[in-house]
């Protein structure tokens, strides 16, 4: 999902932003010839994600730094674990510190938060998935982190799937007209998802042959009734008011998918440090 050339280009851009015309602090203190050791250390428990991205930062910066990864993405880590060992020119170890940590802390935080949600669902036949509420130009990394944390992925961008939401329905004039217009223009390879706020909309949607029906911000009782009405005629997705306290109850309603922006947008960064 994260191809090497894509990651390298992204890392180069991030380093250019951070370094600017030079690190006036590091270049005043250490030279390229001074060799140091460093350790990437976890300060808390979680799911590690982004190790190869972390390593790529130093590969892009210099061939004078060696990075030995001691864990792999998706591993559970605890406070005090040494995740990687680094040896090389002190100048480059310090130059890459902030950018490399930004990637791995953010990605590990999302993987950890996703893992919590999927664990809350437990053995129920339901998947937690992400949304498009992501950081601009960082979506691929955030979605990779969701997958690493045990979640599944919703559409990557607007061209992946036709999702008819309330504003589309408003513009089209009705659900049936919105679905008709989309079907007239859609490739055979795309699915159609329809957002429904009420049971009446669910009943209107079923004869139209949409692939996915999203139950948006429905109460638990209404959601259970909607699942009965749909009766396996479409994939059922629940969205809205999803958090760690509610996600299991929502899954127990019989839905197939629970989409939540919280696993990305509200995920705290994982506390990981680089110790020289």
C-alpha positions in Angstrom: 0.0 0.0 0.0 2.9 2.3 0.7 5.2 1.9 -2.3 8.9 2.8 -1.8 9.0 5.6 -4.5 5.8 7.2 -3.0 7.3 7.2 0.5 10.6 8.6 -0.7 9.0 11.5 -2.5 6.8 12.3 0.5 9.8 12.1 2.9 11.9 14.4 0.6 9.1 17.0 0.7 8.8 16.7 4.5 12.6 17.1 5.0 12.7 20.1 2.7 10.0 21.7 4.7 11.7 21.0 8.1 15.3 21.7 7.2 14.8 24.7 5.0 18.3 26.2 4.2 20.0 24.2 7.0 19.8 23.2 10.6 21.6 26.2 12.3 21.7 24.4 15.6 23.0 21.0 14.6 25.5 22.3 12.1 27.0 24.5 14.8 27.5 21.6 17.2 28.4 18.5 15.3 30.2 17.6 12.0 29.5 14.8 9.5 32.6 12.9 10.7 31.4 12.5 14.3 29.7 9.1 14.7 27.1 8.4 17.3 24.6 5.7 18.3 20.9 6.3 19.0 17.9 4.2 19.9 14.3 4.5 19.0 12.4 3.9 22.3 8.7 3.5 23.1 7.5 5.5 26.1 4.2 3.7 26.3 2.2 0.7 25.1 0.6 0.5 21.7 0.7 -0.9 18.2 3.8 0.2 16.3 3.4 1.4 12.7 5.6 3.3 10.3 9.0 1.7 11.0 10.0 1.5 7.3 8.9 5.1 6.8 11.1 6.1 9.8 14.0 4.2 8.2 13.4 5.9 4.8 13.9 9.3 6.4 17.5 8.4 7.1 18.0 6.6 3.8 17.0 9.8 2.0 19.1 12.0 4.3 22.4 10.2 4.1 24.2 6.9 3.4 26.2 7.6 6.6 23.4 6.3 8.9 22.5 2.7 9.4 19.1 1.8 10.9 18.4 -1.7 12.3 14.7 -2.3 12.9 14.0 -4.6 15.9 10.2 -4.8 15.5 7.8 -4.9 12.5 4.6 -2.9 11.8 1.6 -4.3 13.7 3.6 -5.6 16.7 2.4 -4.8 20.1 4.9 -2.7 22.0 5.3 -1.7 25.7 7.0 1.1 27.5 10.8 0.9 27.3 11.0 -1.3 24.2 13.9 -0.5 21.9 12.3 -0.4 18.5 15.3 0.4 16.4 19.1 1.0 16.7 20.8 3.7 14.7 24.5 4.3 14.0 26.0 7.1 12.0 26.9 10.7 11.5 25.5 12.7 14.4 24.6 15.5 12.1 22.2 13.3 10.1 20.8 11.5 13.2 19.7 14.9 14.5 18.6 16.3 11.2 16.1 13.5 10.7 14.9 13.2 14.3 11.8 15.3 14.2 10.5 14.3 10.7 11.1 10.6 11.4 9.3 10.8 14.7 6.4 12.7 13.3 5.7 9.9 10.9 6.0 7.0 13.3 4.3 8.7 16.2 1.3 9.7 14.1 1.0 6.3 12.3 1.4 4.3 15.5 -1.2 6.4 17.3 -3.7 5.7 14.5 -2.9 2.0 14.5 -3.2 1.8 18.3 -6.6 3.7 18.3 -7.9 1.4 15.5 -6.8 -1.6 17.4 -8.8 -0.5 20.4 -12.0 -0.1 18.3 -11.6 -3.5 16.6 -10.9 -5.1 20.0 -14.1 -3.5 21.4 -16.1 -5.2 18.6 -14.5 -8.4 19.5 -15.8 -11.6 17.8 -18.8 -9.9 16.3 -19.0 -10.2 12.4 -18.4 -6.5 11.8 -15.5 -4.4 10.7 -14.3 -1.0 11.8 -13.3 1.2 8.8 -12.0 4.7 8.3 -13.4 7.7 6.4 -12.0 10.5 4.2 -11.6 12.8 7.2 -7.9 12.6 7.0 -4.9 14.9 7.0 -4.4 16.5 3.5 -1.6 14.8 1.6 -1.1 12.2 4.5 -4.0 9.9 3.6 -2.0 7.0 2.4 0.0 6.8 5.6 -3.1 7.2 7.8 -5.0 4.5 5.9 -2.0 2.2 6.0 -2.0 2.7 9.8 -5.7 1.8 10.0 -5.0 -1.4 8.2 -2.0 -2.1 10.4 -4.1 -1.6 13.5 -6.5 -4.3 12.4 -9.2 -2.1 10.7 -10.5 -2.2 7.2 -10.5 0.6 4.6 -13.3 2.6 3.2 -12.9 4.3 -0.2 -9.5 5.9 -0.7 -10.8 8.9 -2.7 -13.9 10.2 -4.6 -13.3 8.1 -7.6 -13.3 4.7 -5.8 -17.0 4.5 -5.1 -20.2 6.5 -5.6 -21.4 7.7 -2.2 -24.7 9.5 -2.4 -25.1 11.7 0.7 -27.8 14.1 1.9 -26.5 17.1 -0.1 -26.4 15.0 -3.3 -30.0 14.0 -2.6 -31.0 17.6 -2.0 -29.4 18.7 -5.3 -30.9 15.8 -7.3 -34.3 16.3 -5.8 -34.9 12.8 -4.5 -33.1 9.5 -3.7 -34.4 7.8 -6.7 -33.3 10.5 -9.1 -29.8 10.7 -7.4 -29.4 6.9 -7.9 -30.6 7.1 -11.5 -28.2 9.9 -12.4 -25.3 8.1 -10.8 -26.1 4.8 -12.5 -26.2 6.5 -15.9 -22.7 7.7 -15.5 -21.0 5.1 -13.4 -18.6 2.4 -14.6 -19.7 -1.3 -14.1 -16.7 -1.6 -11.8 -18.0 0.8 -9.2 -20.3 0.2 -6.3 -23.0 2.7 -5.1 -23.4 3.6 -1.5 -26.5 5.6 -0.2 -26.7 7.5 3.0 -30.0 7.1 4.8 -31.2 9.0 7.9 -34.6 7.4 8.3 -36.4 4.1 7.8 -38.5 5.7 5.1 -35.3 6.4 3.1 -34.1 2.8 3.7 -37.4 1.5 2.2 -37.1 3.8 -0.7 -33.5 2.8 -1.4 -34.0 -1.0 -1.5 -35.8 -1.3 -4.9 -33.1 0.9 -6.5 -30.4 -1.8 -6.2 -27.7 0.1 -4.4 -24.8 -1.9 -3.1 -24.3 -0.3 0.3 -26.7 1.4 2.6 -25.3 3.7 5.3 -27.4 4.2 8.4 -26.4 7.7 9.4 -26.8 8.8 13.0 -29.6 6.4 13.8 -30.6 5.3 17.3 -29.8 1.7 18.1 -33.5 0.6 17.9 -33.9 2.3 14.6 -30.7 0.7 13.3 -31.9 -2.7 14.3 -35.1 -2.2 12.5 -33.3 -1.0 9.4 -31.1 -4.1 9.4 -34.2 -6.2 9.4 -35.8 -4.3 6.6 -32.6 -4.5 4.4 -32.4 -8.3 5.2 -29.0 -8.9 3.4 -30.1 -7.1 0.2 -27.2 -4.7 0.6 -24.1 -4.2 2.7 -25.1 -2.3 5.8 -22.8 0.4 7.1 -23.3 2.4 10.4 -21.9 5.9 10.8 -22.3 8.7 13.3 -21.8 8.9 17.1 -19.1 6.1 17.0 -16.7 6.0 19.9 -15.2 3.4 22.2 -18.3 3.5 24.4 -20.8 2.9 21.6 -19.0 0.9 19.0 -19.9 -2.6 20.4 -23.6 -1.7 20.8 -23.6 -0.5 17.2 -22.0 -3.7 16.0 -24.6 -5.8 18.0 -27.3 -4.2 15.8 -26.2 -6.5 13.0 -24.5 -4.1 10.7 -21.6 -5.2 8.5 -19.4 -2.1 8.6 -18.9 0.7 11.2 -17.2 3.8 9.7 -15.6 6.2 12.1 -13.4 9.3 11.6 -12.4 9.1 15.2 -9.8 6.3 14.6 -7.8 8.8 12.6 -9.0 12.3 13.4 -9.0 11.8 17.2 -6.1 9.4 17.5 -3.4 10.7 19.9 0.2 10.4 18.7 2.0 7.5 20.4 4.9 8.6 22.6 8.1 7.4 21.0 11.5 9.1 21.3 14.9 9.0 19.8 17.7 8.8 22.4 21.3 9.7 21.5 
